[in-house]
């Protein structure tokens, strides 16, 4: 879920981030080093202790017990077929579908199956949409007007997203449902924005200023703003509390901002290895490395501190609230499990993965 989600950031082709070298890891997986005789560390060697301390000490994570999720897999498969979105065996869509179901199974394990299916479909469709804006720019641009009017979308992927937005009101109370829908529209619009010349123009201006000797970090609020919009954190945070199980909004509203922050930034931390190995230079960590003139791993350290404090606040606001607190812990710790278990994030390559999810798909 992107965030959820999670969330891909590769929709600004020829972005200046791809040519700006500040803070990037070397192509041979060796990090830049200061002017010392310290032996070079691989990216994995630098990240392993940071992430281990983050998940074990800051989050107090322990491997999740296995659950039987056959009903979820079956129901999600049936829903996906009805959408008409292509999902051939072995395709990227099929692999992302599995990722979406794993997200629901890990992060909202106590939810009714129909709500789990919603969360799984949101993750699947969201990740597909994240890669589709450049190819279907006109359709993305018309989504809002069609969504309001009820007109069907010619692209099955966008129609499935619209149908899911309307289904939101079945599982969440009106105000939380509205926040989920608006966050989902922001997510779609931020993907559209990143395909356009205006977005690349802002980035080019920042790069030019930096090369002229002016400070780059004046634009970092823009980087954070875009990350908040394209991460979908608000929507995913509200997924924690469907109305059938958590009817008292006053019990959880205080934790929503920090839970949304956790969803976005923990994803940045736990997907950094995958993105760096893939040579991605237009994600949030790369942007902040440029703006703050830091190595990328130093930005990861900053984000870990930021997220640890956010989780501390979340737990303080939800402490003693019975099932509400349990749901939050499910999501926080399940989010770590999701990244560790999913082959998508490649954490097993650096000794940070887990063996298997032990469910029947």
N, C-alpha and C positions, 0 to 999 in steps of 0.2 A: 502497500500500500503503500512508485513510487513509493512512502512512505509510504505502509503500507508502504503505509505505508512507506517504501522504499523507494530508493526511488530513483530512476534513471535520469541522467542529466546530459544526454548527448544530442540535443536537438538544435544546437546552434552551430551549423556547419561553418567551417573556416573562422570560427571564433578566435579572437586574439589570444584567448587562453591557450590554444593549442600551440602557439608559437612563443608565448611568454615563458621563460625558463625558470623564473623565481620559484624556489622551493621544490622543484620537481626532482623525483628520483632518477638516477642514471639508468640508461637502457639495460645495462647488465645487472640490474637489481641491486647495485651498490649505492648507498646513500652518499650524498655529498658530506665531506667531513671538514671540520675546522682545521686550522693550520697547526696540527699536532701530529704526533707519531702514532696516535691511537689506530689500531687496525680497523679497517673498514668493516661495517656490519651490513648484512643483507637487510632488505626491507623486513623480511620475516623475523629476523633476530631483533630488530628494533621494536617491532610491534608486539611480539609475543609477550614480553613482561608487562607492557602497558595494558594490553587487553586482558591478560590474565588477572592483574590486580584490579582492573575496572570491574570485571564481571564477578570475581570471587570476593573481593573486599568491599568495594563500593556498593554493588548491587546485592551481595550475599547470595549469589546464584549457585544452585546445585542442579545437576541433571534432573529433568522432569520425569516422573514415572510414566511408563507407556500406557496408552489408552486404546481401546478398541474403537476405531473411527470408520468402520466399514459402512455404517449408515450415512455418514457425512460424504464419503467418497461416492456412494451410489447416488445420493440426492443431488450432489454437485454435478455429477456427470449428466444426469437427466436434465437439470436446469440449463447446463451449457449447450446441450443438443438443441434445446428449444430456441436459443438465441440466434442460431444460424451463423454464428461466428466460426470461421474455419478452424479446425483443430485436428488435423490429420496426425496419425501416429508418427512420432519422431520429429514433428515440426516444432518450431520455436513456441508456437501457441500451446501445443500440448505440454511442453516442458514448463511453461509459465503457469498453465492450469494447475499442474502438480504443486508448484510453488504457492499458488493462491490457496489451495486446499490445506497445505501444510501450515500456512499462516493461521487460518481459522482453527485448525486442530491444536496448534501450540498456544495461541494467545487468548482464545475465548472458549476453553474446553468445556465449561459448564453451561454454555448457552444452548437453548433449544436448537435442534438440527436445522430448522428453517432459517434461523438467524445466523448460524454458522455458514450456511450456504450463501447467504447474502454477503457476509464478510469475505468468503472465499472468492465469490464472483467479482466483488469490488476489487480485490487484489489482482485477480487475473486480468480483468478488463482494463484496470488502471495501468498496469505495466504494458499492455498492448498499446493503449492509447499514447503512452509516453513516447513510443517510437514512431507514431503515425502522423503527427501534426505536419511535418514537412511534406509528406506525400499527399496529404488530404487537407491542405491549408484552407481551401474554400469551404469545405464541409465543416471544419472546426469553427470557422468564422461565423457560420450560419447556425451553429448549434443552439445558442441562447434563444434566438428568435423562434426557432422550430420547437424548442422545449416549452416555451411560453404558450405558443399557439396550439400545440398538440400535433403539429404536422409530423409525419413520419420521416425518418432520415434514410436516404438511399444507401448509406453505408451501414451494414449490419452492426458493426462495432459501436458506432455512435447511437444507433437505435437501442441496442442492448444497454448502453450506459443510461440513456433517458429512461428506459423501463425500470432500471434499478433505482434511479433517483425517485421515481414515483412510488416504488415499493417501500422506500425509507419510512413513510408515514405509517406503515403497517406495524413496524417494530419499535419505533421510537416516538415519544411524545412530541407535540408540534414544535416547541422551541428547539430541542435537540435535533429533531429531524430537519428543521430549517437550517441549522448550523451545518449539518452534514451535507445538505444540498448546496448551500452557498460555498462551502469549502471545496466541494466537488466541481462546481462551476469555476472557481478560482484556479483549481488544478488544471482544468482543461484550457482555460484562457492563458495561463502562464506557459503552457506548452506551445500554444499558438504564438504568443508574444516572442518566445525564444527562436522562432523560425524567421522572424522578420528583420528587415534592415535596421529598424530603429533600435532593436535590442543590441545588435552587433555594433551599431554606431556609438552607443553609450560606452560599450566596452573599448572600442577603438580610441575614444576620447580619453578614457582613463589611462590607457597604455601610452598615448602620446604625452600626456601630462607627466607621467612617471619618467619617461625618457628625457624630458626637458628639465628634470631636477625638482619637480614639484612633488609634494606628498601624494601617494596613491590612496592612503587609507581614508580619505574623505568620502569615498564612495562605498565603504563597506556596509553602510546601512542599506544600500540598495541590494547588495548581495544577500543580506539577511532577509530582506523583504521578499525577494524572489524565492528564496529557500522556503520561507513560511508558506508561500502560496503554492508552490509546485510540490511541496511535500505532503499536502493533505492531512497534516497532523491533527487539525481540529476534528475532522470527520472521524479519523481512526480513534481518537481519544473517546469520542462519544459512543463508538461501537462497544465500549466496555460495559455500557449500562442500558440494555434494552428495557423497555417499560414493563414487560411482563415479569421481569425478575427484580428490577430496581426502580420502583415507582416514585421514590422520594428524591426529587432532584436536589433538594437542599443538602442531602448527604454527600453529594459528589461534585457539585459545580465548582467549588473552590479549587479542586485539583486539576480541572480540565486544562488550564493554560500550561502548567508544567508537564502534564501528561502529553500534550501535543508537542511540546518542546522535546521531551524525551523521545517520542516516536521519530521525529525528524533527525535529531542529532545523534541518537544512538545508531540509527541506520547509517549515518555518515561515517561513524567510527567503525562499525562492524562490516561495512561494505568497502572500506577504503582499500584494503589489500587487493580485492578483486578489481577495483577500478584502476588502481595504480599499475597492476600487472597488465591490464588491458590498454594502458597508455592514455587514459582519459585525463584531460587537463582542463575541462570546463565544468567540473563539479564544485560544490561549495568549499571543500577543503582547499582546492587549488586556487579558488578566488580569494579566500581569506589569506592564503600564503602570499599571494601577490600584494593584496592591499596592505598587509601588515609587515611585509618584507621578512617573512619567516620561512624556515623549512616546513615542509608539509607535516612531518612527524611532530614538530613543535605545535602546529595547529591541532593535530589529533590530541596532544596532551592537554591543550587548552579546552577542547571540547569535552574531554573526559572529566575535567574538573567542573565544567559548566553543567554537564548532565548529572554528575554525582550530587551536586547541590540541588538540582531540580528534583531528583528522586528523594532526597532528604525532605524537601518541602512537601512533596506529594504524600509521603508516608506520615508526615506530621499532621496534615489536614484530614487524612482518612483514617487515622489510628482509632481503634475502638469502635468502628462502625460496621462490625460484623461482616455480612456478605459483601458489602460495598468494598471494604478493605481487601477481602479475599479476591474479588474480581480484579482489583488494581494489581495485586501481586501476581495473579495469573497472567495479566497482560505484560507487566514489566519483565518478569522472569521468562515467560513464554516467548517474548520477543528475542531474548538472548538465545533460547533453545532453537527458535526458528532459524536464526542466522547460522548457528553452529551445525544444525542438522542438514540444512539445504546445500546441495552441491553448488548451487548458484553463487555462493559467496566464497567458495574455495578456501575456507578457513582450515580445513583438514591439511592443506599443503604446508601450513606453518604450525601444526600441532595444536590447533585451537578448535577443531571440529569434534563432533561426536559420531559414534559408530553408525547408528541407524535409528529411525523413528519407530520401528517395530509396529507398523500398522499395515493392514492389507489395503492396497490401492486398487 
